[in-house]
């Protein structure tokens, strides 16, 4: 999520925490993408590779 307050006014620990949360959200989104690819492929060898 974007920061609504100027970064210089925020506690650096909170800025880092938000960075960590953003990374976690990105990883969860990637899991969804992989699952869609696994579900969509008809190629058994590709499915095995992605799993």
mmCIF file of the N, C-alpha and C atoms, coordinates in Angstrom:
data_MODEL
# 
_entry.id   MODEL 
# 
loop_
_atom_site.group_PDB 
_atom_site.id 
_atom_site.type_symbol 
_atom_site.label_atom_id 
_atom_site.label_alt_id 
_atom_site.label_comp_id 
_atom_site.label_asym_id 
_atom_site.label_entity_id 
_atom_site.label_seq_id 
_atom_site.pdbx_PDB_ins_code 
_atom_site.Cartn_x 
_atom_site.Cartn_y 
_atom_site.Cartn_z 
_atom_site.occupancy 
_atom_site.B_iso_or_equiv 
_atom_site.pdbx_formal_charge 
_atom_site.auth_seq_id 
_atom_site.auth_comp_id 
_atom_site.auth_asym_id 
_atom_site.auth_atom_id 
_atom_site.pdbx_PDB_model_num 
ATOM 1   N N  . UNK A 1 1  ? 0.853  -1.176  0.000   1.00 0.00 ? 1  UNK A N  1 
ATOM 2   C CA . UNK A 1 1  ? 0.000  0.000   0.000   1.00 0.00 ? 1  UNK A CA 1 
ATOM 3   C C  . UNK A 1 1  ? 0.895  1.234   0.000   1.00 0.00 ? 1  UNK A C  1 
ATOM 4   N N  . UNK A 1 2  ? 0.403  2.283   -0.581  1.00 0.00 ? 2  UNK A N  1 
ATOM 5   C CA . UNK A 1 2  ? 1.213  3.509   -0.598  1.00 0.00 ? 2  UNK A CA 1 
ATOM 6   C C  . UNK A 1 2  ? 1.221  4.152   0.788   1.00 0.00 ? 2  UNK A C  1 
ATOM 7   N N  . UNK A 1 3  ? 2.229  4.939   1.011   1.00 0.00 ? 3  UNK A N  1 
ATOM 8   C CA . UNK A 1 3  ? 2.291  5.706   2.249   1.00 0.00 ? 3  UNK A CA 1 
ATOM 9   C C  . UNK A 1 3  ? 1.503  6.993   2.035   1.00 0.00 ? 3  UNK A C  1 
ATOM 10  N N  . UNK A 1 4  ? 0.691  7.347   3.002   1.00 0.00 ? 4  UNK A N  1 
ATOM 11  C CA . UNK A 1 4  ? -0.116 8.556   2.891   1.00 0.00 ? 4  UNK A CA 1 
ATOM 12  C C  . UNK A 1 4  ? 0.552  9.743   3.572   1.00 0.00 ? 4  UNK A C  1 
ATOM 13  N N  . UNK A 1 5  ? 1.428  9.455   4.497   1.00 0.00 ? 5  UNK A N  1 
ATOM 14  C CA . UNK A 1 5  ? 2.167  10.497  5.200   1.00 0.00 ? 5  UNK A CA 1 
ATOM 15  C C  . UNK A 1 5  ? 3.585  10.545  4.630   1.00 0.00 ? 5  UNK A C  1 
ATOM 16  N N  . UNK A 1 6  ? 4.237  11.694  4.719   1.00 0.00 ? 6  UNK A N  1 
ATOM 17  C CA . UNK A 1 6  ? 5.626  11.780  4.250   1.00 0.00 ? 6  UNK A CA 1 
ATOM 18  C C  . UNK A 1 6  ? 6.508  10.776  5.012   1.00 0.00 ? 6  UNK A C  1 
ATOM 19  N N  . UNK A 1 7  ? 7.374  10.102  4.270   1.00 0.00 ? 7  UNK A N  1 
ATOM 20  C CA . UNK A 1 7  ? 8.223  9.078   4.890   1.00 0.00 ? 7  UNK A CA 1 
ATOM 21  C C  . UNK A 1 7  ? 9.068  9.626   6.033   1.00 0.00 ? 7  UNK A C  1 
ATOM 22  N N  . UNK A 1 8  ? 9.509  10.865  5.908   1.00 0.00 ? 8  UNK A N  1 
ATOM 23  C CA . UNK A 1 8  ? 10.363 11.426  6.963   1.00 0.00 ? 8  UNK A CA 1 
ATOM 24  C C  . UNK A 1 8  ? 9.617  11.614  8.290   1.00 0.00 ? 8  UNK A C  1 
ATOM 25  N N  . UNK A 1 9  ? 8.290  11.556  8.256   1.00 0.00 ? 9  UNK A N  1 
ATOM 26  C CA . UNK A 1 9  ? 7.509  11.678  9.488   1.00 0.00 ? 9  UNK A CA 1 
ATOM 27  C C  . UNK A 1 9  ? 7.195  10.318  10.108  1.00 0.00 ? 9  UNK A C  1 
ATOM 28  N N  . UNK A 1 10 ? 7.511  9.256   9.406   1.00 0.00 ? 10 UNK A N  1 
ATOM 29  C CA . UNK A 1 10 ? 7.168  7.918   9.884   1.00 0.00 ? 10 UNK A CA 1 
ATOM 30  C C  . UNK A 1 10 ? 8.353  7.264   10.582  1.00 0.00 ? 10 UNK A C  1 
ATOM 31  N N  . UNK A 1 11 ? 8.034  6.435   11.555  1.00 0.00 ? 11 UNK A N  1 
ATOM 32  C CA . UNK A 1 11 ? 9.057  5.647   12.247  1.00 0.00 ? 11 UNK A CA 1 
ATOM 33  C C  . UNK A 1 11 ? 9.657  4.658   11.243  1.00 0.00 ? 11 UNK A C  1 
ATOM 34  N N  . UNK A 1 12 ? 10.970 4.629   11.106  1.00 0.00 ? 12 UNK A N  1 
ATOM 35  C CA . UNK A 1 12 ? 11.607 3.716   10.147  1.00 0.00 ? 12 UNK A CA 1 
ATOM 36  C C  . UNK A 1 12 ? 11.219 2.252   10.352  1.00 0.00 ? 12 UNK A C  1 
ATOM 37  N N  . UNK A 1 13 ? 10.958 1.855   11.592  1.00 0.00 ? 13 UNK A N  1 
ATOM 38  C CA . UNK A 1 13 ? 10.526 0.474   11.845  1.00 0.00 ? 13 UNK A CA 1 
ATOM 39  C C  . UNK A 1 13 ? 9.184  0.200   11.178  1.00 0.00 ? 13 UNK A C  1 
ATOM 40  N N  . UNK A 1 14 ? 8.286  1.173   11.206  1.00 0.00 ? 14 UNK A N  1 
ATOM 41  C CA . UNK A 1 14 ? 6.980  0.995   10.573  1.00 0.00 ? 14 UNK A CA 1 
ATOM 42  C C  . UNK A 1 14 ? 7.095  0.982   9.052   1.00 0.00 ? 14 UNK A C  1 
ATOM 43  N N  . UNK A 1 15 ? 8.009  1.758   8.524   1.00 0.00 ? 15 UNK A N  1 
ATOM 44  C CA . UNK A 1 15 ? 8.243  1.758   7.077   1.00 0.00 ? 15 UNK A CA 1 
ATOM 45  C C  . UNK A 1 15 ? 8.747  0.379   6.654   1.00 0.00 ? 15 UNK A C  1 
ATOM 46  N N  . UNK A 1 16 ? 9.693  -0.171  7.405   1.00 0.00 ? 16 UNK A N  1 
ATOM 47  C CA . UNK A 1 16 ? 10.204 -1.506  7.095   1.00 0.00 ? 16 UNK A CA 1 
ATOM 48  C C  . UNK A 1 16 ? 9.125  -2.572  7.247   1.00 0.00 ? 16 UNK A C  1 
ATOM 49  N N  . UNK A 1 17 ? 8.287  -2.426  8.267   1.00 0.00 ? 17 UNK A N  1 
ATOM 50  C CA . UNK A 1 17 ? 7.200  -3.383  8.463   1.00 0.00 ? 17 UNK A CA 1 
ATOM 51  C C  . UNK A 1 17 ? 6.254  -3.373  7.265   1.00 0.00 ? 17 UNK A C  1 
ATOM 52  N N  . UNK A 1 18 ? 5.944  -2.203  6.752   1.00 0.00 ? 18 UNK A N  1 
ATOM 53  C CA . UNK A 1 18 ? 5.079  -2.120  5.575   1.00 0.00 ? 18 UNK A CA 1 
ATOM 54  C C  . UNK A 1 18 ? 5.760  -2.747  4.361   1.00 0.00 ? 18 UNK A C  1 
ATOM 55  N N  . UNK A 1 19 ? 7.052  -2.560  4.234   1.00 0.00 ? 19 UNK A N  1 
ATOM 56  C CA . UNK A 1 19 ? 7.789  -3.205  3.138   1.00 0.00 ? 19 UNK A CA 1 
ATOM 57  C C  . UNK A 1 19 ? 7.678  -4.726  3.246   1.00 0.00 ? 19 UNK A C  1 
ATOM 58  N N  . UNK A 1 20 ? 7.803  -5.240  4.450   1.00 0.00 ? 20 UNK A N  1 
ATOM 59  C CA . UNK A 1 20 ? 7.693  -6.687  4.665   1.00 0.00 ? 20 UNK A CA 1 
ATOM 60  C C  . UNK A 1 20 ? 6.290  -7.179  4.328   1.00 0.00 ? 20 UNK A C  1 
ATOM 61  N N  . UNK A 1 21 ? 5.275  -6.427  4.743   1.00 0.00 ? 21 UNK A N  1 
ATOM 62  C CA . UNK A 1 21 ? 3.890  -6.816  4.424   1.00 0.00 ? 21 UNK A CA 1 
ATOM 63  C C  . UNK A 1 21 ? 3.654  -6.802  2.927   1.00 0.00 ? 21 UNK A C  1 
ATOM 64  N N  . UNK A 1 22 ? 4.198  -5.813  2.244   1.00 0.00 ? 22 UNK A N  1 
ATOM 65  C CA . UNK A 1 22 ? 4.046  -5.734  0.788   1.00 0.00 ? 22 UNK A CA 1 
ATOM 66  C C  . UNK A 1 22 ? 4.693  -6.945  0.122   1.00 0.00 ? 22 UNK A C  1 
ATOM 67  N N  . UNK A 1 23 ? 5.865  -7.315  0.586   1.00 0.00 ? 23 UNK A N  1 
ATOM 68  C CA . UNK A 1 23 ? 6.544  -8.488  0.032   1.00 0.00 ? 23 UNK A CA 1 
ATOM 69  C C  . UNK A 1 23 ? 5.722  -9.749  0.251   1.00 0.00 ? 23 UNK A C  1 
ATOM 70  N N  . UNK A 1 24 ? 5.134  -9.881  1.421   1.00 0.00 ? 24 UNK A N  1 
ATOM 71  C CA . UNK A 1 24 ? 4.292  -11.038 1.709   1.00 0.00 ? 24 UNK A CA 1 
ATOM 72  C C  . UNK A 1 24 ? 3.080  -11.078 0.783   1.00 0.00 ? 24 UNK A C  1 
ATOM 73  N N  . UNK A 1 25 ? 2.442  -9.921  0.576   1.00 0.00 ? 25 UNK A N  1 
ATOM 74  C CA . UNK A 1 25 ? 1.299  -9.873  -0.342  1.00 0.00 ? 25 UNK A CA 1 
ATOM 75  C C  . UNK A 1 25 ? 1.714  -10.288 -1.749  1.00 0.00 ? 25 UNK A C  1 
ATOM 76  N N  . UNK A 1 26 ? 2.891  -9.834  -2.187  1.00 0.00 ? 26 UNK A N  1 
ATOM 77  C CA . UNK A 1 26 ? 3.385  -10.191 -3.518  1.00 0.00 ? 26 UNK A CA 1 
ATOM 78  C C  . UNK A 1 26 ? 3.625  -11.692 -3.629  1.00 0.00 ? 26 UNK A C  1 
ATOM 79  N N  . UNK A 1 27 ? 4.162  -12.301 -2.589  1.00 0.00 ? 27 UNK A N  1 
ATOM 80  C CA . UNK A 1 27 ? 4.414  -13.746 -2.608  1.00 0.00 ? 27 UNK A CA 1 
ATOM 81  C C  . UNK A 1 27 ? 3.105  -14.528 -2.647  1.00 0.00 ? 27 UNK A C  1 
ATOM 82  N N  . UNK A 1 28 ? 2.120  -14.082 -1.885  1.00 0.00 ? 28 UNK A N  1 
ATOM 83  C CA . UNK A 1 28 ? 0.818  -14.752 -1.909  1.00 0.00 ? 28 UNK A CA 1 
ATOM 84  C C  . UNK A 1 28 ? 0.162  -14.628 -3.279  1.00 0.00 ? 28 UNK A C  1 
ATOM 85  N N  . UNK A 1 29 ? 0.306  -13.489 -3.906  1.00 0.00 ? 29 UNK A N  1 
ATOM 86  C CA . UNK A 1 29 ? -0.222 -13.298 -5.253  1.00 0.00 ? 29 UNK A CA 1 
ATOM 87  C C  . UNK A 1 29 ? 0.480  -14.239 -6.234  1.00 0.00 ? 29 UNK A C  1 
ATOM 88  N N  . UNK A 1 30 ? 1.777  -14.411 -6.080  1.00 0.00 ? 30 UNK A N  1 
ATOM 89  C CA . UNK A 1 30 ? 2.525  -15.320 -6.955  1.00 0.00 ? 30 UNK A CA 1 
ATOM 90  C C  . UNK A 1 30 ? 2.027  -16.752 -6.793  1.00 0.00 ? 30 UNK A C  1 
ATOM 91  N N  . UNK A 1 31 ? 1.711  -17.156 -5.566  1.00 0.00 ? 31 UNK A N  1 
ATOM 92  C CA . UNK A 1 31 ? 1.161  -18.492 -5.343  1.00 0.00 ? 31 UNK A CA 1 
ATOM 93  C C  . UNK A 1 31 ? -0.133 -18.657 -6.121  1.00 0.00 ? 31 UNK A C  1 
ATOM 94  N N  . UNK A 1 32 ? -0.985 -17.645 -6.111  1.00 0.00 ? 32 UNK A N  1 
ATOM 95  C CA . UNK A 1 32 ? -2.235 -17.695 -6.878  1.00 0.00 ? 32 UNK A CA 1 
ATOM 96  C C  . UNK A 1 32 ? -1.963 -17.847 -8.367  1.00 0.00 ? 32 UNK A C  1 
ATOM 97  N N  . UNK A 1 33 ? -0.987 -17.105 -8.883  1.00 0.00 ? 33 UNK A N  1 
ATOM 98  C CA . UNK A 1 33 ? -0.654 -17.195 -10.308 1.00 0.00 ? 33 UNK A CA 1 
ATOM 99  C C  . UNK A 1 33 ? -0.190 -18.597 -10.671 1.00 0.00 ? 33 UNK A C  1 
ATOM 100 N N  . UNK A 1 34 ? 0.681  -19.167 -9.843  1.00 0.00 ? 34 UNK A N  1 
ATOM 101 C CA . UNK A 1 34 ? 1.163  -20.521 -10.116 1.00 0.00 ? 34 UNK A CA 1 
ATOM 102 C C  . UNK A 1 34 ? 0.014  -21.523 -10.092 1.00 0.00 ? 34 UNK A C  1 
ATOM 103 N N  . UNK A 1 35 ? -0.884 -21.383 -9.125  1.00 0.00 ? 35 UNK A N  1 
ATOM 104 C CA . UNK A 1 35 ? -2.010 -22.312 -9.045  1.00 0.00 ? 35 UNK A CA 1 
ATOM 105 C C  . UNK A 1 35 ? -2.886 -22.215 -10.287 1.00 0.00 ? 35 UNK A C  1 
ATOM 106 N N  . UNK A 1 36 ? -3.106 -21.010 -10.780 1.00 0.00 ? 36 UNK A N  1 
ATOM 107 C CA . UNK A 1 36 ? -3.879 -20.848 -12.014 1.00 0.00 ? 36 UNK A CA 1 
ATOM 108 C C  . UNK A 1 36 ? -3.192 -21.547 -13.180 1.00 0.00 ? 36 UNK A C  1 
ATOM 109 N N  . UNK A 1 37 ? -1.885 -21.405 -13.272 1.00 0.00 ? 37 UNK A N  1 
ATOM 110 C CA . UNK A 1 37 ? -1.139 -22.042 -14.357 1.00 0.00 ? 37 UNK A CA 1 
ATOM 111 C C  . UNK A 1 37 ? -1.208 -23.556 -14.245 1.00 0.00 ? 37 UNK A C  1 
ATOM 112 N N  . UNK A 1 38 ? -1.109 -24.072 -13.028 1.00 0.00 ? 38 UNK A N  1 
ATOM 113 C CA . UNK A 1 38 ? -1.218 -25.512 -12.809 1.00 0.00 ? 38 UNK A CA 1 
ATOM 114 C C  . UNK A 1 38 ? -2.596 -25.992 -13.238 1.00 0.00 ? 38 UNK A C  1 
ATOM 115 N N  . UNK A 1 39 ? -3.624 -25.277 -12.836 1.00 0.00 ? 39 UNK A N  1 
ATOM 116 C CA . UNK A 1 39 ? -4.991 -25.663 -13.185 1.00 0.00 ? 39 UNK A CA 1 
ATOM 117 C C  . UNK A 1 39 ? -5.244 -25.589 -14.681 1.00 0.00 ? 39 UNK A C  1 
ATOM 118 N N  . UNK A 1 40 ? -4.647 -24.619 -15.342 1.00 0.00 ? 40 UNK A N  1 
ATOM 119 C CA . UNK A 1 40 ? -4.966 -24.359 -16.746 1.00 0.00 ? 40 UNK A CA 1 
ATOM 120 C C  . UNK A 1 40 ? -4.228 -25.264 -17.727 1.00 0.00 ? 40 UNK A C  1 
ATOM 121 N N  . UNK A 1 41 ? -3.051 -25.762 -17.356 1.00 0.00 ? 41 UNK A N  1 
ATOM 122 C CA . UNK A 1 41 ? -2.275 -26.521 -18.329 1.00 0.00 ? 41 UNK A CA 1 
ATOM 123 C C  . UNK A 1 41 ? -2.818 -27.933 -18.527 1.00 0.00 ? 41 UNK A C  1 
ATOM 124 N N  . UNK A 1 42 ? -2.731 -28.395 -19.751 1.00 0.00 ? 42 UNK A N  1 
ATOM 125 C CA . UNK A 1 42 ? -3.084 -29.773 -20.084 1.00 0.00 ? 42 UNK A CA 1 
ATOM 126 C C  . UNK A 1 42 ? -1.825 -30.628 -20.219 1.00 0.00 ? 42 UNK A C  1 
ATOM 127 N N  . UNK A 1 43 ? -0.665 -29.987 -20.127 1.00 0.00 ? 43 UNK A N  1 
ATOM 128 C CA . UNK A 1 43 ? 0.625  -30.658 -20.281 1.00 0.00 ? 43 UNK A CA 1 
ATOM 129 C C  . UNK A 1 43 ? 1.040  -31.247 -18.929 1.00 0.00 ? 43 UNK A C  1 
ATOM 130 N N  . UNK A 1 44 ? 1.045  -32.571 -18.834 1.00 0.00 ? 44 UNK A N  1 
ATOM 131 C CA . UNK A 1 44 ? 1.337  -33.246 -17.568 1.00 0.00 ? 44 UNK A CA 1 
ATOM 132 C C  . UNK A 1 44 ? 2.744  -32.938 -17.061 1.00 0.00 ? 44 UNK A C  1 
ATOM 133 N N  . UNK A 1 45 ? 3.713  -32.849 -17.962 1.00 0.00 ? 45 UNK A N  1 
ATOM 134 C CA . UNK A 1 45 ? 5.082  -32.576 -17.512 1.00 0.00 ? 45 UNK A CA 1 
ATOM 135 C C  . UNK A 1 45 ? 5.210  -31.144 -16.990 1.00 0.00 ? 45 UNK A C  1 
ATOM 136 N N  . UNK A 1 46 ? 4.523  -30.212 -17.623 1.00 0.00 ? 46 UNK A N  1 
ATOM 137 C CA . UNK A 1 46 ? 4.536  -28.835 -17.126 1.00 0.00 ? 46 UNK A CA 1 
ATOM 138 C C  . UNK A 1 46 ? 3.824  -28.752 -15.783 1.00 0.00 ? 46 UNK A C  1 
ATOM 139 N N  . UNK A 1 47 ? 2.701  -29.437 -15.663 1.00 0.00 ? 47 UNK A N  1 
ATOM 140 C CA . UNK A 1 47 ? 1.957  -29.440 -14.405 1.00 0.00 ? 47 UNK A CA 1 
ATOM 141 C C  . UNK A 1 47 ? 2.838  -29.961 -13.271 1.00 0.00 ? 47 UNK A C  1 
ATOM 142 N N  . UNK A 1 48 ? 3.570  -31.053 -13.539 1.00 0.00 ? 48 UNK A N  1 
ATOM 143 C CA . UNK A 1 48 ? 4.450  -31.624 -12.520 1.00 0.00 ? 48 UNK A CA 1 
ATOM 144 C C  . UNK A 1 48 ? 5.558  -30.640 -12.147 1.00 0.00 ? 48 UNK A C  1 
ATOM 145 N N  . UNK A 1 49 ? 6.107  -29.964 -13.129 1.00 0.00 ? 49 UNK A N  1 
ATOM 146 C CA . UNK A 1 49 ? 7.159  -28.979 -12.887 1.00 0.00 ? 49 UNK A CA 1 
ATOM 147 C C  . UNK A 1 49 ? 6.651  -27.827 -12.017 1.00 0.00 ? 49 UNK A C  1 
ATOM 148 N N  . UNK A 1 50 ? 5.456  -27.357 -12.300 1.00 0.00 ? 50 UNK A N  1 
ATOM 149 C CA . UNK A 1 50 ? 4.901  -26.224 -11.561 1.00 0.00 ? 50 UNK A CA 1 
ATOM 150 C C  . UNK A 1 50 ? 4.463  -26.598 -10.144 1.00 0.00 ? 50 UNK A C  1 
ATOM 151 N N  . UNK A 1 51 ? 4.099  -27.863 -9.971  1.00 0.00 ? 51 UNK A N  1 
ATOM 152 C CA . UNK A 1 51 ? 3.667  -28.286 -8.636  1.00 0.00 ? 51 UNK A CA 1 
ATOM 153 C C  . UNK A 1 51 ? 4.865  -28.372 -7.734  1.00 0.00 ? 51 UNK A C  1 
# 
